[in-house]
């Protein structure tokens, strides 16, 4: 069985990846499982560049097949910010709560009909021979006026999913795995992996 290293220490993200990728002939391990604490600077201008950089650098370091993602929130009224700065919107080591507070502060005068947003995710799977695949997923919604729900992380408590009238943090993991940006990107990647000889 081939091993796939997830270039993340985010437990919620790793749990989501394991769930979507169940059924693939892969042993999925995290950096923590390997006893590694790697920090890759996300200095590219877009999600695809950051995702590729993380996957390729961790692969070169470990010699393993690596999956990395870069994802974030794009808010229309803020010119698609925070974008690639989503995890450090309120500062380099900002907590989810600090990022959410900053977002609410910037949007306090923006009416409900102008609070459109989307989550975007780009996933890269990189092989030690330099070959790689990329897949993208999006989830449309809008920014709420206050946090709701306890199930998610990041901006999930503020992001109201189109058509559901619930925040991402009010969904179960099963519900989230059907519609989230990361789930969409992971499902696309799973199909790419299944359709080729990539699990060689």
JORA-V902811 format. One record per helix or strand of 3 or more residues. SS is the DSSP state (H for helix, E for strand). FROM is the first residue (numbers start at 1). TO is the last residue. If there is no record, write none. Layout:
BEGIN
SS:FROM:TO + SS:FROM:TO
END
This chain:
BEGIN
E:2:6 + H:11:20 + E:26:30 + H:47:62 + E:65:75 + H:76:78 + H:83:88 + H:96:106 + H:112:114 + E:116:126 + E:132:143 + E:159:161 + H:168:170 + H:173:179 + H:181:195
END
